[in-house]
Amino acid sequence: MTRQLLAVVVLALAMALGTAWIGWWAVPVFGAVWGVTRYGAYPAATAAVAGALAWMVLLAITALGGPAGEASRVLGGAMSVPGWVPLALTALYPAALGAAAAAVSRAVVPGLEGGALPEP
């Protein structure tokens, strides 16, 4: 359990740094790599959690420099939804990207028992 949690935190850190340095598409790239190399249970779910965690950390860091709560309320008002909805969507987007990339990469590269690539 502790090992799995540490792996998710490391993946979230990689996704956050990748997003900060190269952009949003770092999340599906790291998710795909995670799906191919991860032999543990539920690689798509762990990639989703890591993606959401990564972007929530980036949002929290950004919020330290400005009124993110007010911006969320204004955006929510423009969408006719409560202010927490834009924040939830901010978490759901990288979660969906990471999970989809991990699931697709896992399905495209067959025979991944034990995390090793099959012999040609």
C-alpha positions in Angstrom: 0.0 0.0 0.0 2.7 2.4 0.9 4.7 1.5 -2.2 1.7 2.1 -4.4 1.0 5.5 -2.8 4.7 6.5 -3.3 4.5 5.5 -6.9 1.4 7.6 -7.4 3.1 10.6 -5.8 6.2 10.2 -7.9 4.0 9.9 -11.1 2.1 13.0 -10.0 5.3 14.9 -9.5 6.5 13.9 -12.9 3.2 15.0 -14.5 3.2 18.3 -12.6 6.8 19.1 -13.6 6.1 17.9 -17.2 3.1 20.1 -17.4 5.0 23.1 -16.1 7.9 22.6 -18.4 6.4 21.3 -21.7 2.6 21.7 -21.4 -0.6 19.7 -20.8 0.3 16.9 -23.2 2.9 15.7 -20.7 0.0 14.1 -18.7 -1.0 11.6 -21.5 2.7 10.9 -22.3 3.5 10.0 -18.7 0.2 8.1 -18.5 1.0 6.1 -21.5 4.5 5.3 -20.2 2.9 4.4 -16.9 0.4 2.0 -18.6 3.1 0.2 -20.5 5.7 -0.1 -17.6 3.5 -0.5 -14.6 2.7 -4.1 -13.6 0.7 -3.3 -10.5 -3.1 -3.3 -10.2 -5.1 -0.6 -12.0 -2.6 1.5 -13.9 -5.3 3.6 -15.5 -6.8 4.4 -12.1 -3.5 5.3 -10.6 -2.6 7.5 -13.6 -6.0 9.3 -13.2 -5.3 10.0 -9.5 -1.8 11.2 -10.3 -3.0 13.5 -13.1 -5.7 15.0 -10.9 -3.3 15.4 -8.0 -0.6 17.0 -10.2 -2.9 19.6 -11.6 -4.5 20.4 -8.2 -1.0 21.0 -6.9 -0.2 23.3 -9.9 -3.5 25.1 -9.3 -2.8 25.6 -5.6 0.7 27.0 -6.4 -0.9 29.4 -8.9 -3.6 30.4 -6.4 -0.9 31.6 -4.0 -0.1 34.4 -6.5 -3.7 35.6 -7.1 -7.4 35.4 -6.4 -8.1 31.9 -7.8 -11.2 31.6 -5.7 -12.8 34.7 -7.1 -11.8 33.7 -10.6 -13.5 30.3 -10.1 -16.7 32.0 -8.8 -16.8 34.4 -11.8 -16.2 31.5 -14.2 -18.8 29.4 -12.5 -21.2 32.3 -12.7 -20.6 32.6 -16.4 -21.3 28.9 -16.8 -24.4 29.2 -14.5 -22.9 26.6 -12.1 -21.4 26.9 -8.5 -17.8 28.1 -8.2 -16.4 24.7 -7.3 -17.4 23.2 -10.7 -14.6 24.8 -12.7 -12.2 23.5 -10.1 -13.6 20.0 -10.4 -13.3 20.1 -14.1 -9.7 21.2 -13.7 -9.1 18.0 -11.9 -11.2 15.7 -14.1 -9.4 16.7 -17.4 -5.9 15.5 -16.5 -7.5 12.5 -14.7 -9.2 11.5 -18.0 -6.1 12.1 -20.0 -3.9 10.0 -17.8 -6.3 7.2 -17.4 -7.1 7.0 -21.1 -3.4 7.1 -22.1 -2.5 4.4 -19.6 -5.4 2.1 -20.6 -4.8 2.5 -24.4 -1.0 2.0 -24.1 -1.6 -1.1 -21.9 -4.0 -2.5 -24.5 -1.8 -1.7 -27.5 1.2 -3.4 -26.1 0.0 -6.9 -25.3 1.6 -9.5 -23.1 2.8 -7.3 -20.2 2.9 -9.8 -17.5 5.2 -8.7 -14.7 5.9 -5.3 -16.4 8.3 -6.7 -19.0 7.9 -6.2 -22.7 7.5 -9.5 -24.6 10.3 -11.1 -26.5 10.1 -10.5 -30.3 
